Amino acid sequence: MPNELLRPVTITGSRTSHGQVVDEIGMAIVCGEFPVGSVLPGDVELAQRFQVSRTVLREAMKTLAAKGLVVAKARIGTRVTSRQFWNMFDGDVLSWHFECGVSEDFLLSLYEVRLAFEPAAAALAAEKATPQAIARLRHLAEDLGNPDHTVESLAMADLRFHMALADASGNPFMSTLGSLIKAALVGAFKLSSAPVDMGRARDVKTTHLAIVEAIEKRDQPAARAAMEKVILVGRERARSNFATQHK
């Protein structure tokens, strides 16, 4: 059975030659095979390595440049940029980090960004969400308490809730945070090995229903606080699981 949560963060079609080159070079950069400041091999060598035309290779380099990973320099070649220029909101860049293995600091940084944005999204939803959007959020929150959830299916249900809430905020910029939210949940999932127990599923359902109820009451401060609680609990669980796996 394919692992739905661990599919690439971005939604793509079939894997083209262009996509394969982007994926392999991008991951090699993030994993350190091509270190920051180094110059990538020349077009001829890379074209031979990936068995693609130079046209495909050039388009792949444009894609990597758009993600902030490389920059082309006349008479020098294509250089790997400093990490500060990498687009960390890009789904592929986030996926490559998790494929290479992330640190506790990296994972906790994701939760810090979620704390900066998602409580605001919940407050906006309390102001703007339609009755239909609220009904959907309630349905998704109720589903979190399903006793048949596995670790993966619970993470997927959690993702669906948070993405629906971003949409319910009525702010299109919030919806663009989907890759970051998914990356945080992928990280938490990868750190979780214990099966989901009834108590945990019930707690997750309760904390998420608190968000929905605050939104339904149009209580923006309560919606913000309820979302903050959900993220902080998730952060502590991720930190605990990370410590367990790295003893």
Secondary structure as a PSIPRED ss2 file (coil, helix, strand):
# PSIPRED VFORMAT (PSIPRED V4.0)

   1 M C   1.000  0.000  0.000
   2 P C   1.000  0.000  0.000
   3 N C   1.000  0.000  0.000
   4 E H   0.000  1.000  0.000
   5 L H   0.000  1.000  0.000
   6 L H   0.000  1.000  0.000
   7 R C   1.000  0.000  0.000
   8 P C   1.000  0.000  0.000
   9 V C   1.000  0.000  0.000
  10 T C   1.000  0.000  0.000
  11 I C   1.000  0.000  0.000
  12 T C   1.000  0.000  0.000
  13 G C   1.000  0.000  0.000
  14 S C   1.000  0.000  0.000
  15 R C   1.000  0.000  0.000
  16 T C   1.000  0.000  0.000
  17 S H   0.000  1.000  0.000
  18 H H   0.000  1.000  0.000
  19 G H   0.000  1.000  0.000
  20 Q H   0.000  1.000  0.000
  21 V H   0.000  1.000  0.000
  22 V H   0.000  1.000  0.000
  23 D H   0.000  1.000  0.000
  24 E H   0.000  1.000  0.000
  25 I H   0.000  1.000  0.000
  26 G H   0.000  1.000  0.000
  27 M H   0.000  1.000  0.000
  28 A H   0.000  1.000  0.000
  29 I H   0.000  1.000  0.000
  30 V H   0.000  1.000  0.000
  31 C H   0.000  1.000  0.000
  32 G C   1.000  0.000  0.000
  33 E C   1.000  0.000  0.000
  34 F C   1.000  0.000  0.000
  35 P C   1.000  0.000  0.000
  36 V C   1.000  0.000  0.000
  37 G C   1.000  0.000  0.000
  38 S C   1.000  0.000  0.000
  39 V E   0.000  0.000  1.000
  40 L C   1.000  0.000  0.000
  41 P C   1.000  0.000  0.000
  42 G C   1.000  0.000  0.000
  43 D H   0.000  1.000  0.000
  44 V H   0.000  1.000  0.000
  45 E H   0.000  1.000  0.000
  46 L H   0.000  1.000  0.000
  47 A H   0.000  1.000  0.000
  48 Q H   0.000  1.000  0.000
  49 R H   0.000  1.000  0.000
  50 F H   0.000  1.000  0.000
  51 Q C   1.000  0.000  0.000
  52 V C   1.000  0.000  0.000
  53 S C   1.000  0.000  0.000
  54 R H   0.000  1.000  0.000
  55 T H   0.000  1.000  0.000
  56 V H   0.000  1.000  0.000
  57 L H   0.000  1.000  0.000
  58 R H   0.000  1.000  0.000
  59 E H   0.000  1.000  0.000
  60 A H   0.000  1.000  0.000
  61 M H   0.000  1.000  0.000
  62 K H   0.000  1.000  0.000
  63 T H   0.000  1.000  0.000
  64 L H   0.000  1.000  0.000
  65 A H   0.000  1.000  0.000
  66 A H   0.000  1.000  0.000
  67 K C   1.000  0.000  0.000
  68 G C   1.000  0.000  0.000
  69 L C   1.000  0.000  0.000
  70 V E   0.000  0.000  1.000
  71 V E   0.000  0.000  1.000
  72 A E   0.000  0.000  1.000
  73 K E   0.000  0.000  1.000
  74 A C   1.000  0.000  0.000
  75 R C   1.000  0.000  0.000
  76 I C   1.000  0.000  0.000
  77 G E   0.000  0.000  1.000
  78 T E   0.000  0.000  1.000
  79 R E   0.000  0.000  1.000
  80 V E   0.000  0.000  1.000
  81 T C   1.000  0.000  0.000
  82 S C   1.000  0.000  0.000
  83 R H   0.000  1.000  0.000
  84 Q H   0.000  1.000  0.000
  85 F H   0.000  1.000  0.000
  86 W C   1.000  0.000  0.000
  87 N C   1.000  0.000  0.000
  88 M C   1.000  0.000  0.000
  89 F C   1.000  0.000  0.000
  90 D C   1.000  0.000  0.000
  91 G H   0.000  1.000  0.000
  92 D H   0.000  1.000  0.000
  93 V H   0.000  1.000  0.000
  94 L H   0.000  1.000  0.000
  95 S H   0.000  1.000  0.000
  96 W H   0.000  1.000  0.000
  97 H H   0.000  1.000  0.000
  98 F H   0.000  1.000  0.000
  99 E H   0.000  1.000  0.000
 100 C H   0.000  1.000  0.000
 101 G C   1.000  0.000  0.000
 102 V C   1.000  0.000  0.000
 103 S C   1.000  0.000  0.000
 104 E H   0.000  1.000  0.000
 105 D H   0.000  1.000  0.000
 106 F H   0.000  1.000  0.000
 107 L H   0.000  1.000  0.000
 108 L H   0.000  1.000  0.000
 109 S H   0.000  1.000  0.000
 110 L H   0.000  1.000  0.000
 111 Y H   0.000  1.000  0.000
 112 E H   0.000  1.000  0.000
 113 V H   0.000  1.000  0.000
 114 R H   0.000  1.000  0.000
 115 L H   0.000  1.000  0.000
 116 A H   0.000  1.000  0.000
 117 F H   0.000  1.000  0.000
 118 E H   0.000  1.000  0.000
 119 P H   0.000  1.000  0.000
 120 A H   0.000  1.000  0.000
 121 A H   0.000  1.000  0.000
 122 A H   0.000  1.000  0.000
 123 A H   0.000  1.000  0.000
 124 L H   0.000  1.000  0.000
 125 A H   0.000  1.000  0.000
 126 A H   0.000  1.000  0.000
 127 E H   0.000  1.000  0.000
 128 K H   0.000  1.000  0.000
 129 A C   1.000  0.000  0.000
 130 T C   1.000  0.000  0.000
 131 P H   0.000  1.000  0.000
 132 Q H   0.000  1.000  0.000
 133 A H   0.000  1.000  0.000
 134 I H   0.000  1.000  0.000
 135 A H   0.000  1.000  0.000
 136 R H   0.000  1.000  0.000
 137 L H   0.000  1.000  0.000
 138 R H   0.000  1.000  0.000
 139 H H   0.000  1.000  0.000
 140 L H   0.000  1.000  0.000
 141 A H   0.000  1.000  0.000
 142 E H   0.000  1.000  0.000
 143 D H   0.000  1.000  0.000
 144 L C   1.000  0.000  0.000
 145 G C   1.000  0.000  0.000
 146 N C   1.000  0.000  0.000
 147 P C   1.000  0.000  0.000
 148 D C   1.000  0.000  0.000
 149 H C   1.000  0.000  0.000
 150 T C   1.000  0.000  0.000
 151 V H   0.000  1.000  0.000
 152 E H   0.000  1.000  0.000
 153 S H   0.000  1.000  0.000
 154 L H   0.000  1.000  0.000
 155 A H   0.000  1.000  0.000
 156 M H   0.000  1.000  0.000
 157 A H   0.000  1.000  0.000
 158 D H   0.000  1.000  0.000
 159 L H   0.000  1.000  0.000
 160 R H   0.000  1.000  0.000
 161 F H   0.000  1.000  0.000
 162 H H   0.000  1.000  0.000
 163 M H   0.000  1.000  0.000
 164 A H   0.000  1.000  0.000
 165 L H   0.000  1.000  0.000
 166 A H   0.000  1.000  0.000
 167 D H   0.000  1.000  0.000
 168 A H   0.000  1.000  0.000
 169 S C   1.000  0.000  0.000
 170 G C   1.000  0.000  0.000
 171 N C   1.000  0.000  0.000
 172 P H   0.000  1.000  0.000
 173 F H   0.000  1.000  0.000
 174 M H   0.000  1.000  0.000
 175 S H   0.000  1.000  0.000
 176 T C   1.000  0.000  0.000
 177 L C   1.000  0.000  0.000
 178 G H   0.000  1.000  0.000
 179 S H   0.000  1.000  0.000
 180 L H   0.000  1.000  0.000
 181 I H   0.000  1.000  0.000
 182 K H   0.000  1.000  0.000
 183 A H   0.000  1.000  0.000
 184 A H   0.000  1.000  0.000
 185 L H   0.000  1.000  0.000
 186 V H   0.000  1.000  0.000
 187 G H   0.000  1.000  0.000
 188 A H   0.000  1.000  0.000
 189 F H   0.000  1.000  0.000
 190 K H   0.000  1.000  0.000
 191 L H   0.000  1.000  0.000
 192 S C   1.000  0.000  0.000
 193 S C   1.000  0.000  0.000
 194 A C   1.000  0.000  0.000
 195 P C   1.000  0.000  0.000
 196 V C   1.000  0.000  0.000
 197 D C   1.000  0.000  0.000
 198 M H   0.000  1.000  0.000
 199 G H   0.000  1.000  0.000
 200 R H   0.000  1.000  0.000
 201 A H   0.000  1.000  0.000
 202 R H   0.000  1.000  0.000
 203 D H   0.000  1.000  0.000
 204 V H   0.000  1.000  0.000
 205 K H   0.000  1.000  0.000
 206 T H   0.000  1.000  0.000
 207 T H   0.000  1.000  0.000
 208 H H   0.000  1.000  0.000
 209 L H   0.000  1.000  0.000
 210 A H   0.000  1.000  0.000
 211 I H   0.000  1.000  0.000
 212 V H   0.000  1.000  0.000
 213 E H   0.000  1.000  0.000
 214 A H   0.000  1.000  0.000
 215 I H   0.000  1.000  0.000
 216 E H   0.000  1.000  0.000
 217 K C   1.000  0.000  0.000
 218 R C   1.000  0.000  0.000
 219 D C   1.000  0.000  0.000
 220 Q H   0.000  1.000  0.000
 221 P H   0.000  1.000  0.000
 222 A H   0.000  1.000  0.000
 223 A H   0.000  1.000  0.000
 224 R H   0.000  1.000  0.000
 225 A H   0.000  1.000  0.000
 226 A H   0.000  1.000  0.000
 227 M H   0.000  1.000  0.000
 228 E H   0.000  1.000  0.000
 229 K H   0.000  1.000  0.000
 230 V H   0.000  1.000  0.000
 231 I H   0.000  1.000  0.000
 232 L H   0.000  1.000  0.000
 233 V H   0.000  1.000  0.000
 234 G H   0.000  1.000  0.000
 235 R H   0.000  1.000  0.000
 236 E H   0.000  1.000  0.000
 237 R H   0.000  1.000  0.000
 238 A H   0.000  1.000  0.000
 239 R H   0.000  1.000  0.000
 240 S H   0.000  1.000  0.000
 241 N H   0.000  1.000  0.000
 242 F H   0.000  1.000  0.000
 243 A H   0.000  1.000  0.000
 244 T H   0.000  1.000  0.000
 245 Q H   0.000  1.000  0.000
 246 H C   1.000  0.000  0.000
 247 K C   1.000  0.000  0.000
